[in-house]
Amino acid sequence: MSELPLTNVVAFDKGANSGTASDFDYRDFFENGAVALHLVSAEGIILRANKAELDLIGYPAEEYVGRHIAEFYPDHEVIEDILARLIRGEKIERYPARLRAFDGSIKHVEITSSGHFSDGKLINTRCFTVDVTDLERARSELRRKDSTYHQILDALPVAIYTTDPHGTITHYNRAAADLAGREPEIGKDKWCVTFKLFTPDGKELPHDECPMAIALKENRPVYNQRAIAQRPDGSFFPFQPYPTPIRDETGNLIGAVNMLLDLTERDRAEEVRHHLSAIVESSFDAIVSKDLNTIITSWNHGAERLFGYTADEAIGRSVTMLIPDDHQDEEPRILERIRRGERVESYETVRERKDGTLVPVSLTISPMRNAVGQIIGASKIARDITAAKENEHRIRMLMREVNHRVKNQYSVILSMIRETNKRAENPSVFERQVRERIMALSRSHDLLVMGDWKGATVFELLLSEAKPFGHEGRISMSGPSLILSPNAVQYLGMAFHELATNSSKYGVLSGDQGAISVSWDISGSGAQRIFQLTWNETDGPRVQTIGQGGFGTVVLKRVAPEAVGGKGNLDYGEHEIVWTLKAPLAAVEASIANDA
């Protein structure tokens, strides 16, 4: 607004009632102008005010003119600052102030003022006052909304920041700074709050090519992209950005907002899930999950192997299809415990395969919970314990066999001691003979232990008993393949020991003459098949005599043959000793029961 001529200002101050037409025009301009205008002395006294000024403040002229201007402004320092600047010759342009009206209300105004000087001294000032109350109210509302908007962003636990249309950051919340590991510079940093960016495959990504930059440059949201950020401390984190343009009411781009979703925990959980999934899929045990209505929801390869159903066949069906009719009462009890949050520790039961066969299993069942901790089902681990059950059965059978054999051995050893004692020449001979015979029994037992008490072949048994005496290479053997029963191994072992002992003292095994031929054969058919074994010792030293009634003779003629339900015969010639055993094959050969 142009300044009023000094002459007119002076005329107004003098209150002239007459003048030129030009004076009248300026008076009319002052009085009836649309903008509030007043004159103030250098001391701050109001000299004159036009109608617009009086209307703005609501005071009559007589109550306004002549008073100090500071009386109408609640912020006195504002008036002091304006007057001081005017005295220094400065011009005031749209200086914001608060004006108190006649009714006590506060109006927001902007003051534009300049001074009138004479000889370098301020005479008075003319001030234009513009009411900006509505504008200030709108600004205040905008500030309030902006503050509310920022408070909302700041309160969110996810990283969010905003930029202007050129990508310069205008605001960021605490979560964004914490995620980035740095404090971005508002008004300076551009495009992203992070320190460095990389693509998912590890290539460096310039900030002006990041998703936020693309969103602003192309004025469109950019979703479904991932990136990796590096913090100043060198740590990395994967994230997914959601940059979205912000437009005004006319559709013009005014900025953008970006949300950064930290994927660290999700990726870690995904990695753990894949790891666990791989463990489940590769497990030899059957791992099955079900809901609280017994419906199968997952089925691994171990379950396919154990039960015979594929995943497609099993998922969606009730787990009761695996439970035999006489075990159906198990499932309700299991579900009741699962609903209480209990874990069903390993217990043994029976389940039914697809082909209808039964399989013994060990079951462990645990509750499954959702993200909020509610029990939604159960996870079952079923382990095939068929082999364990067979081993248990074999051990029980073995223990019975051992118990039976030990009792027999007690009887045999007692008999051995008794007979040896009767015929021993002295205690030293007695001790040696008992020790040798017990060692012979021990060798037979060793064969049985190595064969899981299933038995031993004639070849193995004979070689085991003859080897301690040497010259076993002079013993030839022939006969069909045959596994002797544990009982036959024990008693034929005793017989072979007595024959070898006698030979080592008086026969072929005592020198370099002769040979021993051991042969066996099976004759007959069906249940009447007969096992016959012959020990034929020929061309050895001359047979001087053979004990009658000695322990060896008792073993060969009575103890060993009777133990296998057969008969034994001992013959000898001048250079020959022949022992023959005939017994039912069923009493000599290892049976299927023994194999089990």
C-alpha positions, 0 to 999 in steps of 0.5 A: 500500500502506498504511503500517505503524503506527509502534508496530509498526515500533518493536516489530519493531525491538526484536524483541519476542516478545510483544504483542497480537493486533493486534501479531501480525497486523502481524508476520504481515503483514510476514513473510508478505506477498507483496510484498518488504519491508525496513526501512532505517535513516536511515544505509542499514543494513538493519534487517529483511527479510521472506521475500519480500524474502529470496526475491527477493534469494536471501540468508539473513537473517543475510547480508542484515540488518545490511548497508548497502543500497547493497551490493546495488545496483550503481548506488550513486547510485540508493541515494544519491538515494533516501535523500536524497529520503527524508530530505527527506520525499519519498515514492518511487513505483516508482523503477527500480533494479537489484538484485544477487542472491546468485547475481550476477544482476541483477534489475530492480526498482521501489522504493516507499518512505516514511520514519518520522520522530520530532521531524522526524528520519528514524528508518527507512524501509520499502521495497516492492520489486517485481521487474520483470525480466520486464517490463523484459526485455519493454520492452528487447525492445520498445526493441530492436525499435523501434530495429531498426525505426527503423534499417531506416526510416532506412537506406531511400533512400525517404522514410518517416515514422510518426504516432500515431493522431492524426496526430502525427509520431513518426518520420521518416527522413533521406530524408523530411527531405531530400525535404521540405527541412526537419526535422519536429518530432516530437510536434508536426507533424501529418499530413505532413512537407512544408511545403505541399501542393497538388493536381496541378492546383495547388490548395492542399491543407490538411494535415488533408485530405492522404492521410495524414489520410484514411488515419488518419481512415477507418482505411484505406490510401490509394493511387493519389493524387498531390500536389505539395509545396513546400519552404521554399526555394520549390521544388516536387516531385511525389510519390505517397504510400502512407499505411497504418494500423498496428493492434495485435494486437486490430485497434485503430488505433495509428498509420500509416506513409507512404512518399513516392515522389518523382516528379520524375525519373519525370516528367522521364523521362516528359516526355523520352520523350514528347518523343522519341516526338513527334520519332520520330513526326513524323520524315520518316525511317523509324525502326524498332526491332528485337530481337536476333532481327530482330523489329520492335518499333516502327514510325513514320509515316516508316517507313509512308511509306517502306516502305508497311507500317502499324505493325500490319502491320510490328510482330512481323515480321522486319525481313528482309522489307524486305531484297532477296534479294541483300542478305540477308547484310547483316542477320547482319553488322549484328546481330553488330556490334550485339551487340558494342555497336558503332554502324553509321554511315550507309551506303547500301543498297537496301530493298524496299517493300511493293509490291515496288519497290526504294528506295535508303536511307541506314541508321544503326543503333545498339544499344538497351540496357535499364535495366541496360545490356544490349543488347536490340536496335537502332534503325534510321534509314532515309532515302530517298535517291532524290532525292539519287541522282537529283541525283547522276545529274543532276550526273554527266550535267551534268558529262559534258554540260559536259565535252562542250560545253566541248570543243566550245566550245574548237573553236568558239572556236578556229575563231571566232578563226581565221576572225575573224583572217583577215578582221579589218581590224585588231587592234581590230576582231579583238578586238571581233568575238571578244569579241562572239561569245564573249559570244553563246556566253555568253548561250546558256550562261546559258540552258542553266544556268538550264534545268539544261542541259535546253535552251531555247525558240526564243523565249528563245534569239532574244530573248537574242541580239537584245536586246543590239542593241536594237529587238528589238520589231521582231522577230516570232516564230511557231511551235509550242512547242519546247525546243531541245537544248543543242547546238541552243541553242549553234549556233543561238545563234551563227547568231542572233548573226551575223544580228542583228549583220549586221542591226544594221550594215546591216539592219532593226536599224540604223534605223527601216525594215522588220521581221524575221519568224522562224518555225519549223515541224515537218513529216513524221511519226515519225522523219522529222519535219523542223524548219524555221526561217526568218529573213526580214528585209524592207523594210530598208535596201537590201542593198548586198552580203553577204559571201561566205566571211566568218565569219558566212556560214560559221556560217549556211551550214555550222557551225550547220546541220551541227551539227544534221545539217541544211542552211542557205541564205542568200538576199538581195534588194534589201531582203530577207535570208532565212536558212533552216535545215532539220534532223531534229527529233530533232537539234534538239529536247531529248530525254528523255535530256537531261531526265534 
